[in-house]
């Protein structure tokens, strides 16, 4: 069975740090000890997205979809785009 790889789109430093801390906290609760959540942080051009926030738009969707496509090419099965996720789910 393939191990699920987690990719995080590192966009805004505060939101990215928040989600990394939350992932590590949850992972540590499950695994114990001093475990940290295994992931790869992929940094992209935050300015391209930030100028389109906080409103959803086709332009924002297109940029984020490009990033998701790149993650999928690298076989990441799960991904977290902290800034986009926070915008879309609130």
N, C-alpha and C positions, 0 to 999 in steps of 0.2 A: 504494500500500500504506500502510495506517495505521501510524504509528509507535507502538510499544508504550510506554505510559505506566506508570511505576512509582510506586505509592503505598505509603508506609510508615506503619503505625499507630504513632505515637509514644506509648508507654505509660510504661515505666520509663526513666528517663534513662540509666542505665548500659547496659542492653541495647540501647536505641535507638542510643546513641553507638557501641557496639561494632559493630553491624550497618552503620551509616553508614560507619564507618572501613573495614570489610571491603569494602563495595561500592565505595568510592572507590579502594581499593587494587587490586581486580580490574579496575575500569574503567580506571584509569591504566595498568595493565600492558597492556591491550588497545589503548587509544587513544594512549598515550604522552604526553609533555609533562607538563603540570600539569592534565590533565583531571580533572574530578570527575563522578561519576555523576549524571545528571539524574533527579530524583525530586521528588515532593511529599510533604511530611511532614504527616500528618493527626493532630492531637492529640485524644485522647479521655480520658474519665474513667478514669484508671488505678485509682483506688480501687475502682471497681465490679468490676473484674477481679481485682485483687490480693487482695481478700477471699476469692475463690474458689480461689485457687492454693494449693498446687501440684497439687491433684487435679483430674482431668478430671471434668466433670459436665454434665448437661443445661443447667443455668443458665449455666455458662461458655460452652458451645456456642452458646446462644441469644444471648448478648451479643455474642460474636465474630461470629456470623453477621449480626447487625444491622450491625456495622461493615463487614463484607465486602460486604453489600448496598449500603451507602452508597458504598463504593469503586466497585462495579460501575455504579451509577447515574451516577457521574462518569466512566465509561468507562476506568477503570484496568484494564488487562489483567493486570497482575502486581502482587502486593502482598505485603508482608512485615509480619507482625505479630510483632515480635521476641519479646515475652514469651510469647505463645501458642505460637509456633513452637518456642521453646526448651523449653517445658513438654511439648508434644505429641511431640517427637522425641527425648526423652532418657528 
